[in-house]
Amino acid sequence: MSMNYEIIIFTHIFAVLIGFMFSTILKKRKRSSKSIYKLIDDLEKKYIY
């Protein structure tokens, strides 16, 4: 009985950790793409205009 209880708790904690890691990765990707666009824009201003 206690073994099933531990498995249920561990599964919930594991699912929360995976969700947190996934959301963190998505935020970092969004931030990095924004910085890449800014870098491209700065380089265009420097060398084209």
C-alpha positions in Angstrom: 0.0 0.0 0.0 2.8 2.5 0.9 4.7 1.6 -2.3 1.7 2.7 -4.5 1.4 5.9 -2.5 5.1 6.7 -3.1 4.8 6.0 -6.8 1.8 8.3 -7.1 3.6 11.2 -5.3 6.8 10.6 -7.3 4.9 10.7 -10.6 3.2 14.0 -9.8 6.5 15.6 -8.7 8.2 14.3 -11.9 5.4 15.7 -14.1 5.7 19.1 -12.4 9.4 19.2 -12.9 9.1 18.3 -16.6 6.5 21.0 -17.1 8.7 23.6 -15.3 11.7 22.6 -17.4 9.7 22.8 -20.6 8.3 26.2 -19.9 11.8 27.5 -19.0 13.2 26.2 -22.3 10.4 27.9 -24.2 11.1 31.2 -22.4 14.8 31.0 -23.2 14.2 30.3 -26.9 11.8 33.2 -27.1 14.4 35.5 -25.5 17.2 34.2 -27.6 15.3 34.7 -30.9 14.5 38.2 -29.9 18.1 39.0 -29.2 19.1 37.4 -32.6 16.6 39.7 -34.4 18.0 42.7 -32.6 21.6 41.7 -33.5 20.6 41.4 -37.2 18.8 44.7 -37.1 21.9 46.4 -35.5 24.2 44.9 -38.2 21.9 46.0 -41.0 22.0 49.6 -39.6 25.7 49.5 -39.3 26.6 48.1 -42.7 23.7 48.9 -45.0 22.5 52.4 -44.1 
